[in-house]
Amino acid sequence: QTLSLELHSLRVHAEESALSHERELKSLRDQATTAAKQRDSALREAEDARAQLRLALEARAAGRRELLEAQREARELRECREAERRQ
């Protein structure tokens, strides 16, 4: 009977340990799922930020081209005026 009680106690302990491990496993899986969702969200945000940066760089480049063109036109006008004044 002592052996039977000891065996029963070991079984109960093993079942409790198994349940505890299952709960811990579920918790870890939930944490992994949450972390994966956060990672995916962060990746989407990073891609959005890269797209916005590309657009800003393109707008800056276009603005620079416009500025250079305006400067060229102003220089040509000055040169024309100076040439007319000399004549």
MARBA-3410 file (N, C-alpha, C, O; in Angstrom, 1 decimal):
87
0.8,-1.2,0.0,0.0,0.0,0.0,0.9,1.3,0.0,0.5,2.2,-0.6 ~ 2.0,1.3,0.7,2.9,2.4,0.7,3.4,2.6,-0.7,3.6,3.8,-1.2 ~ 3.8,1.5,-1.4,4.2,1.6,-2.8,3.2,2.2,-3.7,3.4,3.0,-4.6 ~ 1.9,1.8,-3.4,0.8,2.3,-4.2,0.6,3.8,-4.0,0.3,4.5,-4.9 ~ 0.7,4.2,-2.7,0.5,5.6,-2.4,1.7,6.4,-3.0,1.4,7.5,-3.5
2.9,5.9,-3.0,4.0,6.6,-3.5,3.8,6.7,-5.1,4.1,7.7,-5.6 ~ 3.4,5.6,-5.7,3.1,5.6,-7.1,2.0,6.6,-7.5,2.2,7.4,-8.5 ~ 1.0,6.7,-6.7,-0.1,7.6,-6.9,0.4,9.1,-6.8,0.1,9.9,-7.6 ~ 1.2,9.3,-5.8,1.8,10.6,-5.5,2.7,11.1,-6.7,2.7,12.2,-7.1 ~ 3.5,10.1,-7.2,4.3,10.4,-8.4,3.5,10.7,-9.6,3.9,11.6,-10.4
2.4,10.0,-9.8,1.5,10.2,-11.0,0.9,11.6,-10.9,0.9,12.4,-11.8 ~ 0.4,12.0,-9.6,-0.2,13.3,-9.4,0.9,14.4,-9.7,0.6,15.4,-10.4 ~ 2.1,14.2,-9.2,3.1,15.2,-9.4,3.5,15.3,-10.9,3.7,16.4,-11.4 ~ 3.5,14.2,-11.6,3.8,14.2,-13.0,2.7,14.9,-13.8,3.0,15.7,-14.7 ~ 1.5,14.7,-13.4,0.4,15.3,-14.1,0.4,16.8,-13.8,0.2,17.6,-14.7
0.7,17.2,-12.6,0.8,18.6,-12.2,1.9,19.3,-13.0,1.8,20.4,-13.5 ~ 3.0,18.6,-13.1,4.2,19.1,-13.9,3.8,19.3,-15.3,4.2,20.3,-16.0 ~ 3.1,18.3,-15.9,2.7,18.3,-17.3,1.8,19.5,-17.5,1.9,20.2,-18.5 ~ 0.8,19.7,-16.6,-0.1,20.8,-16.8,0.6,22.1,-16.7,0.3,23.1,-17.4 ~ 1.6,22.2,-15.8,2.3,23.4,-15.6,3.1,23.7,-16.9,3.2,24.9,-17.3
3.7,22.7,-17.4,4.5,22.9,-18.7,3.6,23.2,-19.8,4.0,24.1,-20.7 ~ 2.4,22.7,-19.9,1.5,23.0,-21.0,1.1,24.5,-20.8,1.0,25.2,-21.8 ~ 0.8,25.0,-19.6,0.5,26.4,-19.4,1.6,27.3,-19.8,1.4,28.3,-20.5 ~ 2.8,26.9,-19.4,4.0,27.7,-19.8,4.2,27.7,-21.3,4.5,28.8,-21.8 ~ 4.0,26.6,-21.9,4.1,26.5,-23.4,3.1,27.4,-24.1,3.5,28.1,-25.0
1.9,27.3,-23.6,0.8,28.2,-24.1,1.2,29.7,-24.0,1.0,30.5,-24.9 ~ 1.7,30.0,-22.8,2.1,31.4,-22.5,3.2,31.8,-23.5,3.2,32.9,-24.0 ~ 4.2,31.0,-23.7,5.3,31.3,-24.6,4.9,31.4,-26.0,5.3,32.2,-26.7 ~ 3.9,30.5,-26.4,3.4,30.6,-27.8,2.7,31.9,-28.0,2.8,32.6,-29.0 ~ 1.9,32.3,-26.9,1.1,33.6,-27.0,2.1,34.8,-27.1,1.9,35.7,-27.9
3.2,34.7,-26.3,4.2,35.8,-26.4,4.9,35.8,-27.7,5.1,36.9,-28.3 ~ 5.1,34.6,-28.3,5.8,34.6,-29.6,4.8,35.1,-30.7,5.3,35.9,-31.6 ~ 3.5,34.8,-30.6,2.6,35.4,-31.5,2.5,36.9,-31.4,2.5,37.6,-32.4 ~ 2.5,37.4,-30.2,2.4,38.8,-30.0,3.7,39.5,-30.5,3.6,40.5,-31.2 ~ 4.8,38.9,-30.3,6.1,39.4,-30.8,6.1,39.4,-32.3,6.6,40.4,-32.9
5.6,38.4,-32.9,5.6,38.3,-34.4,4.7,39.4,-35.0,5.0,40.0,-36.0 ~ 3.5,39.7,-34.3,2.6,40.7,-34.7,3.3,42.1,-34.6,3.2,42.9,-35.5 ~ 4.0,42.3,-33.5,4.7,43.6,-33.3,5.8,43.7,-34.4,6.0,44.8,-34.9 ~ 6.5,42.6,-34.6,7.6,42.7,-35.7,7.0,43.0,-37.0,7.5,43.9,-37.7 ~ 5.9,42.4,-37.4,5.2,42.7,-38.7,4.8,44.1,-38.8,4.9,44.8,-39.8
4.2,44.6,-37.7,3.8,46.0,-37.6,5.0,46.9,-37.8,4.9,47.9,-38.5 ~ 6.1,46.7,-37.1,7.3,47.5,-37.2,7.8,47.4,-38.6,8.3,48.5,-39.1 ~ 7.8,46.3,-39.2,8.3,46.2,-40.6,7.4,47.0,-41.6,8.0,47.7,-42.5 ~ 6.1,47.0,-41.4,5.2,47.8,-42.2,5.5,49.3,-42.0,5.6,50.0,-43.0 ~ 5.7,49.7,-40.7,6.0,51.1,-40.5,7.3,51.5,-41.1,7.4,52.6,-41.6
8.3,50.6,-41.0,9.6,50.9,-41.6,9.5,51.1,-43.1,10.1,52.0,-43.7 ~ 8.7,50.2,-43.7,8.5,50.3,-45.2,7.8,51.6,-45.6,8.1,52.2,-46.5 ~ 6.8,52.0,-44.8,6.1,53.2,-45.0,7.0,54.4,-44.9,7.0,55.3,-45.7 ~ 7.9,54.3,-43.8,8.9,55.4,-43.6,9.8,55.5,-44.8,10.2,56.6,-45.2 ~ 10.3,54.3,-45.3,11.2,54.3,-46.5,10.5,54.9,-47.7,11.1,55.7,-48.5
9.2,54.6,-47.9,8.4,55.2,-49.0,8.3,56.7,-48.9,8.5,57.4,-49.9 ~ 8.0,57.2,-47.7,7.9,58.6,-47.5,9.3,59.3,-47.7,9.3,60.4,-48.2 ~ 10.3,58.6,-47.3,11.7,59.2,-47.5,12.0,59.3,-49.0,12.5,60.3,-49.5 ~ 11.6,58.2,-49.7,11.9,58.3,-51.2,11.1,59.4,-51.8,11.7,60.1,-52.7 ~ 9.8,59.6,-51.4,9.0,60.7,-52.0,9.7,62.1,-51.6,9.7,63.0,-52.4
10.1,62.2,-50.4,10.8,63.5,-49.9,12.0,63.7,-50.7,12.3,64.8,-51.1 ~ 12.8,62.7,-51.0,14.1,62.8,-51.7,13.8,63.2,-53.2,14.5,64.0,-53.8 ~ 12.7,62.6,-53.7,12.3,62.9,-55.1,11.9,64.4,-55.2,12.2,65.1,-56.2 ~ 11.1,64.8,-54.2,10.6,66.2,-54.2,11.8,67.1,-54.0,11.8,68.2,-54.7 ~ 12.7,66.8,-53.2,13.9,67.7,-53.0,14.7,67.8,-54.3,15.1,68.8,-54.7
14.9,66.6,-55.0,15.6,66.6,-56.2,14.9,67.5,-57.3,15.5,68.2,-58.0 ~ 13.6,67.4,-57.3,12.8,68.2,-58.3,12.9,69.6,-57.9,13.1,70.5,-58.8 ~ 12.9,70.0,-56.7,13.0,71.4,-56.2,14.4,71.9,-56.6,14.6,73.0,-57.0 ~ 15.4,71.1,-56.4,16.8,71.5,-56.8,16.9,71.7,-58.3,17.5,72.7,-58.7 ~ 16.3,70.8,-59.1,16.3,71.0,-60.5,15.7,72.4,-60.9,16.2,73.1,-61.7
14.5,72.6,-60.3,13.8,73.9,-60.6,14.7,75.1,-60.2,14.7,76.1,-60.9 ~ 15.3,75.0,-59.0,16.2,76.1,-58.5,17.3,76.3,-59.5,17.6,77.4,-59.9 ~ 18.0,75.2,-59.9,19.1,75.3,-60.9,18.6,76.0,-62.2,19.3,76.8,-62.8 ~ 17.5,75.5,-62.6,16.9,76.1,-63.9,16.6,77.6,-63.7,16.9,78.4,-64.6 ~ 16.0,78.0,-62.6,15.7,79.4,-62.3,17.0,80.2,-62.3,17.1,81.3,-62.7
18.0,79.6,-61.6,19.3,80.3,-61.5,20.0,80.5,-62.9,20.5,81.5,-63.2 ~ 19.8,79.5,-63.7,20.4,79.5,-65.1,19.7,80.6,-65.9,20.3,81.4,-66.6 ~ 18.3,80.6,-65.8,17.6,81.6,-66.5,17.9,83.0,-66.0,18.0,83.9,-66.9 ~ 18.1,83.2,-64.8,18.4,84.5,-64.2,19.8,84.9,-64.7,20.0,86.1,-65.1 ~ 20.7,84.0,-64.7,22.1,84.3,-65.2,22.0,84.7,-66.7,22.7,85.7,-67.1
21.3,84.0,-67.5,21.2,84.3,-68.9,20.5,85.7,-69.1,21.0,86.4,-70.0 ~ 19.5,86.0,-68.3,18.9,87.3,-68.4,19.9,88.4,-68.0,20.0,89.5,-68.7 ~ 20.7,88.2,-67.0,21.7,89.2,-66.6,22.7,89.4,-67.7,23.1,90.5,-68.1 ~ 23.2,88.3,-68.3,24.1,88.3,-69.4,23.6,89.0,-70.6,24.3,89.8,-71.2 ~ 22.3,88.8,-70.9,21.7,89.5,-72.0,21.6,91.0,-71.7,21.9,91.8,-72.6
21.2,91.4,-70.5,21.1,92.8,-70.2,22.5,93.5,-70.3,22.6,94.6,-70.8 ~ 23.5,92.8,-69.8,24.9,93.3,-69.8,25.3,93.5,-71.3,26.0,94.4,-71.6 ~ 25.0,92.5,-72.1,25.4,92.5,-73.5,24.6,93.7,-74.2,25.2,94.4,-75.0 ~ 23.4,93.9,-73.9,22.6,95.0,-74.5,23.2,96.4,-74.0,23.2,97.3,-74.8 ~ 23.6,96.4,-72.8,24.1,97.7,-72.2,25.4,98.0,-72.9,25.7,99.2,-73.1
26.2,97.0,-73.3,27.5,97.2,-73.9,27.3,97.7,-75.3,28.2,98.4,-75.9 ~ 26.2,97.4,-76.0,26.1,97.7,-77.4,25.7,99.1,-77.6,25.5,99.5,-78.8
END
